[in-house]
Every structure is written in structure tokens, then in C-alpha cells.
């Protein structure tokens, strides 16, 4: 549910029929509320589930950086919190494909050069390999297998643009 809140918040300004009464900042706060409640059960979970939890918590902190933070100080704080969560996720399961997908996507944005985009594609390819050899996983990460292809295609388009231009 927390992830769905982030994705609905992400649509504001991108979807013409986005409901006017939905507040994207409130949705990010709601996502965090779900994580705050779920954290009480974390000690009883497996390493894979803990990794998933921390990866997605880092993801929510990233959304706080882009949608909630109003100052550079706040952005830096949320970035630091996200990095801490991603490290915890890696410590619990350094083969968590969700991490490779998220890091790969982060390396393929409009502000990235061709080397970073190539690296992002490589990370997403590795995520696909992990998904292919993993048994059915929890809902938190298994379903992301279906989105890797979309993000790789976007990254390949970006790479093509960069290489056709000046390549920087």
C-alpha cells in the first residue's frame, strides 16, 4: 500500500485526469505512516523481507526528497536517510533485485551522461538475472520483475539520444 501511495503521488502533473482533491504530499506522508506501523513487525521477518522493507523505505525517503523537502537541508537529510536504508537493505540481502533496479533507474536520468546510463542498464540487466533465478518472492519486490523491461527500454532510448548527440 505504501508503494501504491508513492506511485499515485508521482502521477500528479503527469496524468491529465489526476483527481484535484488528492494531495501528493499527503500520499507520501501516508506511505511513511504505513512503514512506521510495519516497522514494529520487522524483527520477526526474514532477511529477505527485511531487505525489501529497507529498500522500499529508502524509496519512500527518495520521494520525500523530491516532493516534501522544501530546503536543501531537508533534501540532504532525506537523502542521508535513504542511503542508510539502502545500505541496510544490502546488508540483509545484497542480491535484492529491487536495489539493482532502483540504482539502475537513478543512473539513467536526464542529468546523466552516457557512461552512467550504460552502468544503469548493466544494473538493470543484473536485476533481471536475479529475478530469473529467484523463486517467487514477496509482493514487495517480485512484481518489479515486470517493470525492469520498461525501465531498460527508457534507458536505452536515453543512451541512444546521448550517443547521437555529443555523447556526454
Steps between C-alpha positions, in 0.01 A plus 500: 500500500786737580650447155163565335479831687836604352395406150171687518688804637741471208214536251409852610580732213557206265149360470236739365224335700684506834235574764528860616417408859798262535804658657824333393679614817226347714539173308874493577422563867246216486765271348733586788222428749470148356875448545493634853231247594668213315835559668362356825484157334842522338697301763291189427559511124751314284812664359334521158195671646719738702695584186177570313375718784818709514520532121144628480550728800796651315275541198244690711778724634597575140145620440525714812808659344321588179146575622515601866834668570492877462863580578836357403551402863182290493597344167841408639337348809261285296782399264707389801204304639446332163866402472490353851195291407655381173812393688288309753312335213833395348624365832192279533508383136757636257327304224173692539402579140297800608823676602656440159188625323481819711872575472487428127208735448679771698795477261291552188336837559518808279790640703721194439770444238532196273737319739251525785214389275704198387567416865130534581409262218757250631347517848152440359632206296641353819166554676336302220748216553420495871127499433541214250676274749298593810196309615178693528575782741284713724273758346740777589760412239389211282255701296773749407627233263232611258617862506870442435440474124319832494779679689769338284322613184484855636871485586588370152308789343692741722829336405414525130427873543832555675700308245333674206572839649840575643511185714551681828 
